């Protein structure tokens, strides 16, 4: 089947952990073709990873930041002159629904019933939030129809009309306190941010093969003008604008929608907006918009696959129905750690910390905890292996940690002629003794995780692959990952961290048992093979419950049986088209599968009562 993979990133193939996961997914699922649809941070398209299989191609890219690079691609020539009163009234009506929904103003959708706003006919939010969710959906899809028919949405979102409509929503009775406090500068900032966030509405990705998009909106050189209308499944790798593109594919093309989140998009938005120099009204309004978009995404999606229980709880709070949630852990490559032997039940006293040095990792608390460990185990050592993150703050934090270690642990020597050494060392991967990441885990008896915030703990899983006992703080998905194969303590509690480390350093047999159990758990739950196998089953399940959309049909609209024969799916000479040599040898279709000639014999019809689904003979 053909999978449309929707990503949002700084390049065409996603970024961070999502990039690695996407790469493993498209390479591992060899039975499917992938088309990549990327929303980038700028207009310059970046190439995907080198060496991609031929069944994987970058289909479309579009910018999310800066000015639109090519106005002719986004709206037809002379479109600005057609933005007359009728179009502006239509825009104002739909934009009023959208803004009133996330500003908190009460009311019903202006022109579209709630049932039409929800393609599945199932709502995942509470009854109190349902009217607002319906109004948001009506406004969102109304703007999408406007962009689809006239191609004028980017211009209208930048217009004075948009600012006035937003102001009216903020001043309406029932609006939130933050919305009522918005000034003109705040309204301008919000409309500018909304123009960027709503750019997927104007993309040329939703053609239906019958000229659904206006000619000016079609990108040059596209291999398939149907775009997402020609794929069997849309797989969205994050929330936000990428999910918005999936919503429109579901709306316009009835393409099934699968949403995968390995990070809490809404939480990341809250943190990013909180750190940005924005006023309180701007921050509150944009956060409300993101929350409303997340709610609509979860309500419409056919299936949602969070990466862990913590992400699942966020999705449920945003209205995701429990019957459409299925946790799929991110797959990690266990091969680099396969040669690391299990932890020996010896007297090793080495603690290892591995990761990126930044304030969220709380190395200050770890150093204070290690001071207590040294009081109980004088031979204990601590190896901090990792480089500082980007920016000046992590580098300054690493310097502060080095200074604190020198203060807490003066250099010690075994005798009067030996050079003194500090029991705490700061190293990086590639230094002598830690040439590979696996060497860092192999060097320690116990891995320590001291973070105060976190998501999915990759370092913890890597230590489990290496068969090492762990002591971790209870942040993110730590408890879910570790199960009963390690010790978990509260964050920002050096005493509890020290006691747990001391307990394992003093009991080698317990360390060995926990390490062996951790390796078995990690190999069972967190490998690449587990992740790919889960999505292979999910794809087939969704196709089995989705009506066939792309079959060849008779004149009366019924799917035509055997339109593509089994031979067309076989490799080599069986699937190669042969020139017709006579009236009985037209192409490579056998005579028994060809319909009789004539207008009254368009081909075999589907018998009454027989349901056809994707994945059958015509799939």
C-alpha positions in Angstrom: 0.0 0.0 0.0 1.0 3.7 -0.4 1.7 5.5 2.9 1.7 9.3 3.0 4.2 10.2 5.8 3.6 13.7 7.2 6.4 15.4 9.1 7.2 18.8 10.5 10.8 19.7 10.9 13.8 21.8 9.8 14.3 19.5 6.8 12.3 17.2 4.6 12.7 14.1 6.8 11.8 15.2 10.3 14.3 16.0 13.0 15.7 14.7 16.3 14.4 11.3 17.4 11.5 11.5 15.0 14.0 11.6 12.1 15.7 8.4 13.3 12.4 6.7 13.9 11.0 7.6 10.4 14.2 6.3 8.8 13.9 3.0 10.6 10.2 2.7 9.7 10.4 3.3 6.0 13.4 1.0 5.7 11.9 -1.7 7.8 8.4 -1.9 6.3 9.6 -3.3 2.9 6.1 -4.2 1.7 4.9 -0.6 1.4 5.6 2.5 -0.6 6.2 5.7 1.3 5.6 9.3 0.1 7.1 12.0 2.3 5.2 15.2 2.9 7.3 17.7 4.9 6.5 21.0 6.4 9.9 22.7 6.8 11.0 25.8 8.7 11.9 27.7 5.6 11.3 27.6 1.9 14.6 25.8 1.1 13.9 22.1 0.7 16.5 19.8 2.2 17.2 16.3 0.8 16.1 13.3 2.7 18.6 10.7 4.1 21.1 9.2 1.6 20.5 5.8 0.3 16.7 5.7 0.6 15.0 2.7 -1.1 13.3 3.4 -4.4 9.9 2.8 -2.8 10.5 5.9 -0.6 10.3 9.4 -2.2 9.9 13.0 -1.1 6.6 13.9 -2.7 5.9 17.5 -1.5 7.6 20.1 0.7 6.2 23.5 2.0 7.6 26.2 4.3 6.2 27.1 7.7 8.3 30.2 8.2 9.1 33.4 6.4 7.4 34.8 3.4 5.7 32.5 0.9 8.4 31.8 -1.8 6.2 31.6 -4.8 2.8 33.4 -4.8 1.7 31.8 -8.0 1.9 28.4 -6.4 -0.4 29.5 -3.5 -3.1 31.4 -5.3 -3.9 31.9 -9.0 -2.6 34.8 -11.0 -4.8 37.8 -10.4 -6.4 36.2 -7.3 -5.9 39.3 -5.2 -8.2 41.3 -7.5 -10.9 38.7 -6.9 -10.9 39.1 -3.1 -14.1 41.0 -3.2 -16.9 41.6 -0.7 -18.4 38.1 -1.0 -15.1 36.3 -0.4 -14.3 38.6 2.6 -17.7 38.0 4.1 -17.2 34.2 3.8 -13.8 34.4 5.3 -15.0 36.6 8.2 -17.8 34.1 9.0 -15.5 31.1 9.1 -12.6 32.9 10.9 -15.2 34.2 13.5 -16.1 30.6 14.3 -12.5 29.6 14.6 -11.4 32.5 16.8 -14.5 32.4 19.0 -13.9 28.7 19.8 -10.4 29.2 21.2 -11.2 32.7 22.7 -13.9 31.1 24.8 -16.9 32.9 23.4 -20.1 30.8 23.4 -22.1 30.1 20.3 -22.9 27.5 17.7 -21.2 27.0 14.3 -22.4 29.6 11.8 -22.9 27.4 8.8 -22.1 23.7 9.4 -23.7 21.2 11.7 -21.5 19.4 14.3 -22.0 16.0 12.7 -20.4 17.2 9.4 -17.5 18.6 11.4 -16.8 15.1 12.8 -16.3 12.6 9.9 -16.5 9.6 12.2 -19.6 10.8 14.0 -17.8 10.3 17.4 -16.7 12.9 19.7 -13.9 12.4 22.1 -14.4 15.5 24.3 -16.7 16.0 27.2 -20.2 17.4 26.6 -19.3 20.8 28.0 -16.5 21.3 25.5 -18.4 19.8 22.6 -20.0 23.1 21.3 -16.7 24.8 21.3 -15.0 21.9 19.5 -17.8 21.8 16.9 -17.4 25.5 16.3 -13.6 25.2 15.9 -14.1 22.4 13.4 -16.7 24.3 11.4 -14.4 27.4 11.2 -11.3 25.3 10.4 -12.9 23.3 7.6 -14.7 26.4 6.3 -11.4 28.2 5.9 -10.0 25.1 4.2 -12.9 25.1 1.7 -12.2 28.8 1.0 -8.6 28.1 0.3 -9.5 25.2 -1.9 -12.0 27.1 -4.0 -10.4 30.6 -4.2 -6.8 30.3 -3.1 -7.0 33.6 -1.2 -6.6 32.5 2.4 -3.0 33.6 2.9 -3.9 37.2 1.9 -7.0 37.2 4.0 -5.3 36.0 7.1 -2.9 39.0 6.8 -5.7 41.5 6.2 -7.3 44.0 8.5 -10.5 41.9 8.4 -8.7 39.1 10.3 -7.6 41.5 13.0 -11.1 42.9 13.4 -12.7 39.5 13.6 -10.2 38.4 16.2 -10.8 41.6 18.2 -14.5 41.0 18.1 -14.0 37.4 19.5 -11.8 38.7 22.3 -14.3 41.3 23.3 -17.4 39.0 23.1 -19.3 38.1 26.3 -17.9 34.9 27.7 -14.4 35.3 26.3 -11.5 34.4 28.6 -9.8 37.0 30.8 -6.6 36.7 28.8 -8.5 37.3 25.6 -10.2 40.4 26.9 -6.9 41.8 28.0 -5.4 41.6 24.4 -4.2 44.9 23.0 -3.8 45.8 19.3 -0.2 44.7 19.3 -1.3 41.4 20.8 -4.0 40.9 18.1 -1.4 41.6 15.3 1.0 39.1 16.8 -1.7 36.4 17.1 -3.0 36.9 13.5 0.6 36.7 12.2 1.1 33.4 14.1 -2.2 32.0 12.9 -1.3 32.8 9.3 1.8 30.6 9.7 0.0 27.9 11.6 -2.8 27.7 9.0 -0.6 27.5 5.9 -1.4 23.8 5.4 -4.9 24.9 4.5 -3.6 26.5 1.3 -1.3 23.6 0.2 -1.7 21.7 -3.0 -1.6 18.3 -1.3 -5.3 17.4 -1.3 -6.2 17.0 -5.0 -8.7 14.2 -5.6 -7.6 13.4 -9.1 -10.5 15.3 -10.7 -9.2 18.8 -10.5 -10.1 19.4 -6.9 -7.5 22.1 -6.5 -7.4 25.2 -8.7 -4.7 25.3 -11.3 -2.6 27.9 -9.6 -2.3 25.8 -6.5 -0.7 22.8 -8.1 3.0 22.5 -7.6 5.2 22.2 -10.6 6.7 18.9 -11.3 4.5 16.9 -9.0 4.5 13.2 -9.9 1.0 12.7 -8.7 -1.5 15.5 -8.8 -3.8 13.7 -6.4 -1.3 14.2 -3.6 -2.7 12.8 -0.3 -5.8 11.8 -2.2 -3.8 9.1 -4.0 -2.4 7.4 -0.9 -4.0 4.6 1.1 -3.1 6.0 4.5 -1.9 9.2 6.1 0.6 8.7 8.9 1.3 11.9 10.9 4.5 11.8 13.0 3.6 14.8 15.2 0.8 17.1 16.2 0.4 20.7 15.0 0.6 21.7 11.3 1.5 18.2 10.1 -1.6 16.9 11.8 -3.6 19.7 10.2 -2.6 18.4 6.8 -3.7 15.0 7.8 -7.1 16.4 8.9 -7.7 17.9 5.5 -6.7 14.7 3.7 -9.3 13.0 5.8 -11.8 15.7 5.1 -11.4 16.1 1.4 -10.1 12.7 0.3 -11.5 10.4 3.1 -7.9 9.1 3.5 -7.5 7.2 6.8 -5.5 9.1 9.5 -3.0 7.6 11.8 -1.4 9.9 14.4 1.9 8.9 16.1 3.4 11.1 18.9 6.7 10.4 20.6 6.7 13.8 22.3 3.8 15.8 23.8 3.4 18.5 21.1 1.0 20.6 23.3 3.4 20.5 26.3 6.3 21.5 24.1 4.2 24.4 22.8 3.5 25.5 26.3 7.2 25.4 27.3 8.3 27.2 24.1 5.7 29.9 24.3 6.5 30.4 28.0 10.2 31.0 27.3 9.5 33.3 24.4 9.2 37.1 24.9 5.4 37.1 24.3 2.8 38.9 26.3 0.3 36.9 28.4 -2.7 37.4 26.1 -0.6 36.2 23.0 0.7 33.2 24.9 -2.8 32.3 26.2 -4.5 32.7 22.8 -1.9 30.7 20.9 -2.0 27.9 23.5 -5.8 27.8 23.3 -5.5 27.4 19.5 -3.0 24.6 19.8 -5.2 22.8 22.4 -8.3 23.2 20.1 -6.3 21.8 17.1 -5.1 18.9 19.2 -8.6 18.1 20.3 -9.9 18.1 16.7 -7.0 15.9 15.6 -7.7 13.3 18.2 -11.4 13.4 17.5 -11.0 12.7 13.8 -8.0 10.3 13.8 -8.8 6.7 13.0 -6.0 5.5 15.4 -3.6 7.3 17.8 -0.3 5.7 18.8 1.4 7.5 21.8 4.9 6.5 22.6 4.3 5.9 26.3 1.6 6.2 29.0 2.7 9.7 29.9 1.9 11.0 26.3 -1.3 8.9 26.4 -2.5 10.8 29.5 -2.0 14.1 27.7 -3.9 12.9 24.7 -6.8 11.7 26.9 -7.0 15.1 28.6 -7.3 16.7 25.1 -10.2 14.4 24.3 -8.7 11.4 22.6 -11.1 8.5 22.8 -9.6 5.5 24.7 -10.8 3.0 22.2 -8.6 4.7 19.5 -5.4 4.8 21.6 -2.7 2.2 21.4 0.7 2.6 23.0 3.7 1.8 20.7 7.1 2.2 22.2 9.8 3.8 20.0 12.1 1.3 18.6 15.8 1.5 19.4 18.7 -0.3 17.8 20.1 -2.9 20.2 22.9 -4.1 17.8 25.6 -1.7 19.1 25.1 -3.1 22.6 24.9 -6.8 21.8 28.6 -7.4 22.5 28.5 -5.9 26.0 28.7 -8.7 28.6 26.2 -9.0 31.4 27.2 -7.2 34.6 29.5 -9.4 36.7 28.8 -10.0 40.4 32.1 -8.5 41.4 33.2 -5.7 43.7 33.1 -2.9 41.2 32.2 0.5 42.7 31.8 2.6 39.6 28.8 4.8 39.0 28.2 6.0 35.4 26.1 9.0 34.2 25.6 9.3 30.4 23.8 12.0 28.5 23.9 15.6 27.4 25.0 18.0 30.1 22.3 20.6 30.7 20.6 22.0 33.8 17.6 19.7 33.4 19.8 16.7 34.1 20.5 18.0 37.7 24.2 17.0 37.9 24.5 19.3 40.9 22.1 17.1 42.8 24.0 14.0 41.6 27.3 15.4 42.9 25.8 16.1 46.3 24.3 12.6 46.3 27.7 11.1 45.4 29.3 12.8 48.4 26.9 10.7 50.6 27.9 7.6 48.6 31.6 8.2 49.2 30.9 8.4 52.9 29.4 4.9 52.9 31.6 3.5 50.1 35.1 5.1 50.1 36.2 3.3 47.0 33.3 4.5 44.9 33.9 6.6 41.7 31.7 8.6 39.4 32.2 8.9 35.7 30.1 11.7 34.0 30.2 11.0 30.3 28.7 13.5 27.9 29.1 16.8 26.1 27.3 20.0 26.8 24.2 20.9 24.8 23.9 23.8 22.4 24.2 27.3 23.6 26.1 29.1 26.3 24.0 28.0 29.2 24.9 24.2 29.1 28.6 25.1 28.7 28.4 27.4 31.8 26.6 24.6 33.7 29.3 22.1 32.9 32.0 24.5 34.1 30.0 25.0 37.3 29.7 21.2 37.8 33.5 20.8 37.4 34.2 23.5 40.0 31.7 21.9 42.4 33.3 18.5 41.9 36.8 19.9 42.6 35.4 21.5 45.8 33.5 18.5 47.1 36.2 15.9 46.3 39.8 17.1 46.6 42.3 15.0 44.7 43.3 11.9 46.7 46.4 9.8 46.5 47.1 6.3 47.8 50.4 7.1 49.3 53.0 9.9 49.5 54.5 9.3 46.1 51.4 8.7 44.0 49.7 11.5 41.9 46.3 12.4 43.4 43.1 11.8 41.5 39.6 13.0 41.8 36.9 10.3 42.2 34.7 12.3 39.8 35.7 12.4 36.1 34.2 14.3 33.2 34.6 12.6 29.9 33.1 12.5 26.3 32.5 9.7 23.9 35.7 9.3 21.9 38.0 9.9 24.8 40.5 7.2 25.8 38.5 4.4 27.5 35.1 5.4 26.0 35.7 5.2 22.3 32.1 4.0 21.8 28.8 4.6 23.6 28.7 0.9 24.6 32.1 1.3 26.3 30.6 4.0 28.6 27.9 1.6 29.9 30.3 -1.4 30.1 32.7 0.6 32.3 30.1 1.1 35.1 28.5 -1.1 37.6 25.4 1.0 38.0 24.0 3.7 35.7 22.5 6.8 37.4 19.8 9.0 35.9 19.3 12.2 37.9 17.0 14.3 35.6 14.3 16.6 37.0 12.3 16.6 33.7 12.2 14.1 30.9 10.3 12.2 28.2 11.3 8.8 26.9 14.6 7.9 28.7 16.8 6.7 25.8 19.9 6.5 28.1 18.0 4.2 30.4 17.0 1.8 27.6 20.6 1.7 26.3 21.8 0.8 29.8 19.2 -2.0 29.9 20.4 -3.3 26.5 23.8 -3.6 28.2 22.5 -5.5 31.1 23.3 -2.8 33.7 21.4 -2.1 36.9 20.0 1.4 37.1 19.1 4.1 39.6 16.7 6.7 38.1 14.6 9.6 39.2 10.9 9.4 38.6 10.4 11.7 35.6 8.8 11.2 32.2 8.3 7.6 31.3 11.0 6.2 33.6 8.8 4.0 35.7 7.0 2.6 32.7 10.3 1.8 31.0 12.2 0.3 33.9 9.4 -1.8 35.3 10.8 -3.8 38.2 14.4 -4.0 36.9 15.9 -1.0 38.6 15.5 1.4 41.5 13.5 4.6 41.1 13.7 7.6 43.5 12.0 11.0 43.6 13.7 13.8 41.7 15.6 16.6 43.5 16.3 14.2 46.4 20.0 13.6 46.8 19.6 11.6 49.9 17.2 9.1 48.3 19.5 8.9 45.2 22.6 8.2 47.4 20.8 5.5 49.4 19.7 3.7 46.2 23.2 3.9 44.7 24.8 2.6 47.9 22.4 -0.3 48.2 23.4 -1.5 44.7 27.1 -0.9 45.1 27.1 -3.0 48.2 25.2 -5.9 46.7 26.9 -7.3 43.5 24.6 -10.3 43.2 21.5 -8.0 43.2 23.1 -5.8 40.6 23.7 -8.8 38.4 20.1 -10.0 38.8 18.6 -6.6 38.0 20.9 -6.2 35.0 19.9 -9.5 33.4 16.2 -8.7 34.0 16.6 -5.2 32.5 18.3 -6.6 29.3 15.4 -9.2 28.8 12.8 -6.5 29.3 14.5 -4.1 26.9 14.9 -6.7 24.2 11.2 -7.6 24.5 9.7 -4.1 24.4 12.0 -1.5 23.0 13.7 -2.9 19.9 13.3 -1.7 16.3 11.8 -5.0 15.3 9.1 -4.6 17.9 8.2 -1.1 16.7 8.2 -2.1 13.0 6.1 -5.2 13.7 3.6 -3.1 15.6 3.1 -0.6 12.8 2.9 -3.4 10.2 0.0 -4.8 12.0 -1.6 -1.4 12.5 -1.4 -0.5 8.8 -3.1 -3.8 7.9 -5.7 -3.4 10.5 -6.6 0.1 9.3 -6.8 -1.0 5.7 -9.0 -3.9 6.7 -11.6 -1.6 8.1 -11.4 1.1 5.4 -13.6 1.0 2.2 -11.7 0.6 -1.1 -11.2 4.1 -2.6 -8.9 3.7 -5.6 -10.3 0.8 -7.4 -11.3 0.9 -11.1 -15.1 1.1 -11.3 -17.9 0.3 -13.7 -20.1 2.9 -15.4 -22.6 2.5 -12.5 -19.9 3.1 -9.9 -19.4 -0.5 -8.7 -15.8 -1.7 -8.2 -14.5 -3.7 -11.1 -13.3 -7.1 -10.1 -9.8 -8.2 -11.4 -9.1 -4.8 -13.0 -5.5 -5.3 -11.9 -4.6 -9.0 -12.1 -2.3 -10.9 -9.7 0.4 -10.9 -12.4 0.7 -7.1 -12.2 1.9 -7.5 -8.6 4.7 -9.9 -9.4 8.3 -8.8 -10.0 10.3 -9.3 -13.2 8.9 -10.4 -16.6 5.5 -11.3 -15.1 4.7 -7.6 -14.4 6.4 -6.1 -17.5 3.9 -4.8 -20.0 4.1 -6.4 -23.4 3.0 -4.8 -26.6 -0.2 -6.0 -28.0 0.3 -8.5 -30.8 -3.3 -9.1 -31.8 -6.9 -8.8 -30.8 -6.5 -11.6 -28.2 -3.1 -10.3 -26.7 -3.7 -6.8 -25.4 -1.1 -6.1 -22.8 -0.4 -8.7 -20.2 -4.0 -9.2 -19.0 -5.2 -12.7 -19.6 -8.3 -13.1 -21.8 -10.4 -14.6 -19.1 -9.9 -11.4 -17.0 -10.6 -8.9 -19.8 -14.2 -7.6 -19.9 -16.1 -8.1 -23.2 -16.0 -5.2 -25.7 -18.9 -2.9 -26.0 -20.7 -0.3 -24.0 -23.1 -2.8 -22.4 -20.3 -4.9 -21.0 -18.2 -2.7 -18.8 -16.9 -5.7 -16.7 -18.0 -7.9 -13.9 -19.9 -6.2 -11.1 -19.8 -6.8 -7.4 -22.7 -9.0 -6.3 -25.2 -7.4 -4.0 -24.3 -7.6 -0.3 -20.6 -8.3 -0.9 -18.5 -5.6 0.8 -15.1 -4.7 -0.7 -12.2 -3.4 1.4 -8.7 -2.2 0.7 -6.2 -5.0 0.6 -8.4 -7.2 -1.7 -7.8 -8.1 -5.3 -8.0 -4.5 -6.4 -5.8 -3.1 -3.6 
